[in-house]
Structures are given as C-alpha cells and as structure tokens.
Amino acid sequence: MSHSKTFRARFRFRLQKKLSIKAKEYRIQVSTHEVVISPQLPDLDIMDSEWLVMNVRDFKSEQEAKKFAAKLKTACEVSSVAARLGIDSGLDLPTSGFGKFVKDQVREHSGILLRDNVHGVDIFPDNPNVRIGIISGTATVRAAPDPFLADLNHLHEVVENASQKTRDIVLLLNYALMRPEPVAQIVFAFSAVEMLGQTENWSADQKRLLGALAVSARESRIGTEQEREEIASAIQCMHKLSLRQGVLRLLASLDLDHLKPVWDDLYGKRSTLVHGLAPKPGADYGDLAFKTISLCGQILLKAIAKEVKGASSHTGVFYGLQ
C-alpha cells in the first residue's frame, strides 16, 4: 500500500525576549495550516528557550511548503518589530549538523534520517524517521506571546505586498532590537530611518532651481572661469537631499511632522555619541537607546504599514515616547 508523499516546513529562529508560554508546545492557525511552536530542546518549556521552532505539515508539494514558509518567515519578522521583540530569522543555512558519512551510517543501521539544524527555513519530505541534529548552549527577558503570535495569521496574508525596500527596513529594525548594546541599537535604528529618507527626491521646481543656480554661477564675475565651472558642476551634481532633509521629507509624507523636534533632539545626542566625544567609559546609554528605538520604530512601522496593512497597529503600546 503506497502513501502519497507530503512535505514539512520547519522554521527555526531566535528571539531577543523569550515568550511567556509555560508549555512545551503551542499551536496557532495560520491560513489553512496549523503551526506548532516548540523550543529547540524538547526538555524545555517555550518560556525557557530563546531558540524556537515552528513546524508546519501536510503540504502536497515542496513548492507549496516553500511559499507558505517564506510568507510565515516574513510575517514573523514584521510581527516581531510591531511587538518590539527582536527576531533573528536566519539565512536558511545550517548552524550545526553531521557529516555525510555519519548520516549514511545512522540511516543504514537505524533507518533514522539525520538533518542539519537550519537557522531559518528548511523544507523536506515529512518522514517520521527524520531527526534534527542539535548542538546547544543557554541565556532572561520574557514577553507575552501576543500580539506577536496573534498577528501572524493576518500578516501571513498581506506580507506578499512588501517590497524589497520594506523587507530591508524590517531586517534593520529587527537587527537593532536584537542588539544587547545600547550604542548599537542607537546606530542601527537611526540608520534604518536615514536609509528610508534617502529615497526622497528633489521636486521638479527644485531641480529647475538647481539648474538656474548652475547657470548663474557660470555667468558670475566672481572667481576664475575654472572656479565658476567647479561650482556650477557641484550644484548640478546635487542629486540627493541631505540626510536630515530626507528624513524631514519622510516625516512629512507619513503625517509625522510632530516628531521633527524629537528627531532633531535625539539625533543631536546620537551625533555627540558617534562623532568622537563618546561613548564615555561607564556611561549609561540605555535611556537614549530606548527613546531612539521608540522614535525610529514609530517612523519605520508607519512606512511599513503602507505596504503591510496593520504593521503599525501596536506602535502606541510598544513604541510610546513617554
């Protein structure tokens, strides 16, 4: 009697804050599939593990499993920043495993199919003899499982709308949330907003004005002809707004003008920190990091929500500035 082959999707990831679930297994419904969440090590409760695994079964094809898992991974990344958790979702590559000789010997003598422990998504035939090779170590800040898990079903349906630019923003914000060092959090969070601000361009009128200024420089009697030409060329090469101009334009486009004074204040402190005078030995930058993540989180999630509906629904809870 033959059985049709089904496929399994396994998504292994690390959270900066452990989820406060006192159980070895937790099930949620995402689209048409049940997602089973468990700690990497089976003898732990979910609340005791920063490494978690999502297993999803009963896919009719490898391609179907890959598509679902890719959306699930992106949904987790967006939900993580929305809930201010921080997730390291991996590059879909093994972090530990066994050599081919060992795998062949184990399969030959016991029928067990050893697979490498992939950080990220792994797709394979759903054979009951599959075992994942795990080499471990340990670390506790916990967070409520919701809204991180509660939002996954909705986000799984809409994350396909996310452009690569939006996915890069989510990656940077998650990276900032995952850093234990306050200075790193500050640098990466501001960098994510600046990166987004650099997509802003001069208006048509501003481009015409730059052209007129270049002509005016060439026709001026100040300086030598070569000096005037250098100035004109410099004006014509001003293709992008400055970092600050780009961010202010971004805030205006997101209806976040009220955050401009806060941005200037915190960015000034960031500049003092980065450009030579600091970090000072023994100084505590935790408060600045918290405010920076709160500010940048509000901005970035508002931008993300343009493509991923609902991404900014929790900013008032998790990214408040007061």
N, C-alpha and C positions, 0 to 999 in steps of 0.2 A: 504494500500500500504506500503510495507516494504522497508526500506533503508538499504543498506549494511553499517556496522559499519566501520568507518575509525579512525585512531589514530593520535594524535598530539604530537609532541616533543617540549618541552619548555626548553630552556637553559638560566638560569639567572646567571649573572656574574658581577664582579666589576672591573673597570679599574682604574689604578693609574692616568692616564691622560684622561680627557674627550675628546670625538671625536667632532670635529668642524663641526657638521651637524645641521643646523638650520631647523629642521623638527621634527615632532612627530613620523614619520615613515620612514624607509629606507629599500629598497628591493634589495637583491642581489640573483644571481643564483648560487647555489652550486650543482654540479652534475645535477640530474634530478628534483631538488626541488627548489622552491622559499623560501628564508629565509627572514622573515620580522623582522626587528630590530626596537625596540622601547624602550623608557625609562620605568623604573619600574612604575613611576607615570604618568598617561596619560595626566595630565595637563602641563607637562614639555616638552621642546624640548630635543632631544638627547644630544645636546651640554651642557645642564644644568644638566645632570644626570651622576653620576659615576656608578650607577647600571643600566645595560641594560638587555634586554630580547630578545632572538631570538626564534621566533615561526615558526615551520615548520609543514605543514598539509598534509593531504591526503595520509597517509601511510595505506596500506592494512592490516598490522598486527602489533601487539605490538613489535614483534621481529625485523621487518624491521625498525620500528621507533627507537628502541634502538640501532641498529647497526649504523644507519645514525647519530644519536645524539652523540654517543660515538666518532665517527670519527670527527664530527664537533667540539666537545669539544677539542679534541687533536689538531686539526688544528688551532683552536683559540689560544691555548697555545703556539704552535710553532710560529705562525704568530705574536703573542704578543712580544716574545723575539726577533724575527727577526726585528721588527719595534721599539724595545726599548720602549715598552709601559708599560708592567706590568699588568698581569691579575690574579685575584683570581677567579678561576673557580669552587670552592666549592667542597663539598664531596657528592653531590646529596642527601642532607638532609634538612629538613625544618628549617628555621630560625624564622619563625613566622607562626601562624595559629590559628585554633579554635578547641575546644574540640568536641568530637563525639556528645555530647548532642546538642550543638549549631548547628552543621552541620545537624543533623537529624531534628531539629525544623525548620531550614531555608528551607530544602528540602520539608518538609511536608506542610509548609504554603505558599511557593512561587515557588517551583519547582527548585530553584537555587541550584546548586551543588558546595558547597564551597570546595576548595582545599587549602592545606597548601602551603606557599610560599617557594619553594625549592631553595636552593643555589646550583646550578649545573643543572643537567638534570632531568626532570620529564616527564614521558610518561603516557598518559591517553586517553580514548576514546574522540574523538573530538565532544563533545556535546555542542551546542550553549548556554546551561544553565550553563556551568562551569564558576565559578568566582574564582579568586585567592585572598586569604586574605593577605593584605599588611599592615604592621606597619612600618612607615618610620622615617627618620631623615635627615640632609644635609651635603657639602664641596665645586682655580680653575686653573688648568693647562689643556690646551686643546691640542690635537694633530690632525693632518689631518687623515681622515678616511682611506686613502690609504697610504701605501700598506697593512695595517692590514686587511682590508676587501677585497681588490682586490686579495690578495693571497689565500683567503680561498678556492676557488674552486679547485685550483691546489693542495694545501696541503691536502684537504679532500681526494683526490685520492691516495696520497702517504703515509699518516701517518700510515697506517697499517703495514708498513715496520719497524716502530720504535720499538726497543727492550725496555724492562722494564728499562734497564740502561739509555737509551736515554731519556725515559719519566721522569725518576728521575732527570736527568740533567736539562731538560726543567722546571720542577717544582721548582728546587732550584734557577735557574736564574730568573724565574718569581717572586719567593719569594723575592729575592734580589731587583728586580726592584720595588716591591710593598712597600718596607720599606721606610718610610719618614726620618728615622735617617741615616745619612751618615755612622756612625760606623757599623750599622747593614748591610748596603749594602756591605761594605768592607768585613766583616767577611763571609757572605753567598756567595758572588761571588768567593772569594778565595777558600772557602770550596768546591764549586762545581768543580773547576778545580782540586783540590787535590784529590777529590773522584775519578775523572776520571783517574788521573795519577796513582792511586793505583791498577789499573787493569794491569799495565805493570809488566812483569816478567823478572827474570834473563834469559839470553841466555843459551844455552846448554854448551858453553865454560865457562861461568861464574859459572855455577853450578859445573862443573868439577874442576874449580879453587878453589871454596869454599871447596870441598871435599879434595883436595890436601893440602890446608891450615890446615884443621882439622887434617889430618894425621901428618903434620909437627909439629903441636902444641903438639900432643900426644908423638911424638918421641923426642921432645926437652929436653934438660937437665936443662932448666930454670924453677925454681919453683918446688913445690912438685907435686907428681903424681895427687893429687886431683885438684890442681890449673890448671895443664895442661888439665885435663879432662874437667874442667869447661869451659876453653877457647875453646876447641875443640867442646863441645856441643853448646856453644854460636854461633860459626861460622856456624855449621850445621843448627842452628835454624834461620838463616838469610834468611827467605823465601821471603821477600819482599824488594823492593828498598826503600830507604828513600823517604820522601815526595818530596824533591827537585829533587832527581834523577828520580822519577816517572814523575814529571811534565816536566823535560827536555827531557826525553824519549818521552813523549807525544807530545811535541812541534816538535821534530824531525820527528815523524811519520806523523804529519799533515803538514809538509813543512813550519813550522813557526819558524825556527831557529832564524830569525831576531828579534823575540820577547823575546829571552832569556835575554838580558841585561835589557829590560824593566821590565820583570818579577822579576828579582833579585832586581832591584831598588825599585819597588813598594812593593814587598813582605818584603823587609827590613823595609820600613816605616810602613807596616802593623804590623810587629813584634814589633816595638817600641811602636806602639799604643796599642797592645793587652797585651804585657807582662810587665805590671806594671807601666811604666812611664807615660802612658796616658790611656784614654783620659784626657786631661788637661781641667780644668774648663774654659769655654769661648772660647776654641779653635775651629776653623772652619775646619772641615774635608771634606767639600763639594767638594773641588778640588780633593783630594785624592780619594774620593768615585767615582767621575766622571771618573777619569783615570782608576780606578780599574774595574769598570763596562765595560768601553771601551775595556780594555785589555782582561778581562775574557770573555766578550761577543764574541770577535773575535775567541778566542780559542774554546769556547764551541759550537758556531754555526758552526765552521768548522768541529767539531766532529759530531754534529747532522746531518749535511748535508751528511755524509757518508751513513746514513740510510734514511734521509728525503731529497730528492733532492730539491734544491732551497732554503733550510733554511738559507743559508749564503749569499744569493744574495744581501742583503742590508747592509752588515757589513760596507762597505766603507762609507755609508751615515750616519748610526746611531751609529757606534762604532769606528769612527776615533779617533786616539790618539792625534791629533793636534788640 
